[in-house]
């Protein structure tokens, strides 16, 4: 039983390290896989409070976009609230290409603490 517990702890540790590396991938803004292209992208500003606290991480959101390409709503799925407010402010200004119907667009904004 002790060996099984060690295996579980080891696997959980590897999973945690892997997820941490994934979330701290360099960059400031990104878009998850989507057929609809962003034609106007506003970069998220790194909040001063986040700099003081040395916060970093990803904010995952789903955007509702009109057929004309305007972002009408943002639903934040996860991320630090300080970073999430900055990410939401940026994506609300994005503009997508026009299409025949409204769409939901998955977006992940990644913040890194400035050195």
C-alpha positions as CSV (number, residue, x, y, z in Angstrom):
1,X,0.0,0.0,0.0
2,X,2.9,2.4,0.8
3,X,4.3,1.9,-2.8
4,X,0.9,2.8,-4.3
5,X,0.6,5.9,-2.2
6,X,4.1,7.0,-3.4
7,X,3.1,6.4,-7.0
8,X,-0.1,8.5,-6.6
9,X,1.9,11.4,-4.9
10,X,4.5,11.2,-7.6
11,X,2.0,11.3,-10.4
12,X,0.1,14.2,-8.8
13,X,3.4,16.1,-8.5
14,X,4.2,15.6,-12.2
15,X,0.7,16.7,-13.1
16,X,1.0,19.8,-11.0
17,X,4.4,20.7,-12.5
18,X,3.0,20.1,-16.1
19,X,0.0,22.3,-15.5
20,X,2.1,25.0,-13.9
21,X,4.4,25.1,-16.9
22,X,1.4,25.2,-19.3
23,X,-0.1,28.2,-17.4
24,X,3.1,30.1,-17.3
25,X,3.9,29.9,-21.0
26,X,5.4,33.2,-22.1
27,X,3.1,35.7,-23.7
28,X,0.5,38.4,-22.9
29,X,-2.6,37.5,-24.9
30,X,-3.8,34.5,-26.8
31,X,-6.8,33.0,-28.4
32,X,-7.8,29.4,-28.2
33,X,-8.7,27.5,-31.4
34,X,-11.4,29.2,-33.3
35,X,-12.5,29.5,-36.9
36,X,-13.3,33.2,-36.4
37,X,-10.4,35.6,-36.6
38,X,-9.7,38.6,-34.4
39,X,-9.3,41.7,-36.6
40,X,-8.7,44.2,-33.7
41,X,-6.9,42.9,-30.6
42,X,-6.2,45.1,-27.5
43,X,-3.4,43.7,-25.4
44,X,-4.2,43.2,-21.7
45,X,-2.3,45.6,-19.4
46,X,-0.5,44.0,-16.5
47,X,-2.2,45.6,-13.4
48,X,0.1,47.5,-11.0
49,X,-1.3,45.5,-8.0
50,X,-0.4,42.3,-9.8
51,X,3.2,43.6,-10.2
52,X,3.4,44.4,-6.5
53,X,2.1,40.9,-5.6
54,X,4.2,39.2,-8.4
55,X,1.1,37.6,-9.8
56,X,1.3,35.5,-12.9
57,X,-1.0,33.0,-14.6
58,X,-3.7,32.5,-17.1
59,X,-7.3,33.8,-17.3
60,X,-9.7,31.6,-19.3
61,X,-12.8,33.2,-20.8
62,X,-15.6,32.6,-23.3
63,X,-16.7,35.6,-25.3
64,X,-20.1,36.0,-26.9
65,X,-19.6,37.7,-30.3
66,X,-22.3,39.2,-32.5
67,X,-22.4,38.5,-36.3
68,X,-20.9,41.9,-36.8
69,X,-17.9,40.9,-34.7
70,X,-18.6,42.9,-31.5
71,X,-17.9,41.3,-28.1
72,X,-21.2,41.5,-26.2
73,X,-20.3,39.5,-23.1
74,X,-17.4,37.9,-21.3
75,X,-17.7,34.9,-19.1
76,X,-14.6,34.3,-17.0
77,X,-14.0,30.6,-16.4
78,X,-10.9,30.8,-14.2
79,X,-7.9,32.8,-13.2
80,X,-6.8,35.3,-10.5
81,X,-9.4,38.0,-10.0
82,X,-6.8,40.8,-10.3
83,X,-5.6,39.5,-13.6
84,X,-9.1,38.6,-14.7
85,X,-10.4,42.2,-14.5
86,X,-7.5,43.4,-16.7
87,X,-8.1,40.5,-19.2
88,X,-11.8,41.3,-19.4
89,X,-11.2,45.0,-20.0
90,X,-9.0,44.1,-22.9
91,X,-11.1,41.5,-24.7
92,X,-14.2,43.7,-24.4
93,X,-12.5,45.9,-27.0
94,X,-11.7,43.1,-29.4
95,X,-13.3,43.0,-32.8
96,X,-13.9,39.8,-34.8
97,X,-14.4,39.3,-38.5
98,X,-18.1,39.3,-39.6
99,X,-20.0,36.1,-40.0
100,X,-23.6,35.0,-40.5
101,X,-24.3,34.1,-36.9
102,X,-23.4,34.9,-33.3
103,X,-20.6,32.8,-31.8
104,X,-18.9,31.8,-28.6
105,X,-15.1,32.2,-28.7
106,X,-12.8,30.6,-26.1
107,X,-9.9,32.9,-25.1
108,X,-7.0,32.5,-22.7
109,X,-4.9,35.5,-21.7
110,X,-1.6,34.6,-20.1
111,X,0.2,37.1,-17.7
112,X,3.8,36.9,-16.7
113,X,5.3,38.9,-13.8
114,X,7.7,41.5,-15.3
115,X,11.3,40.9,-14.2
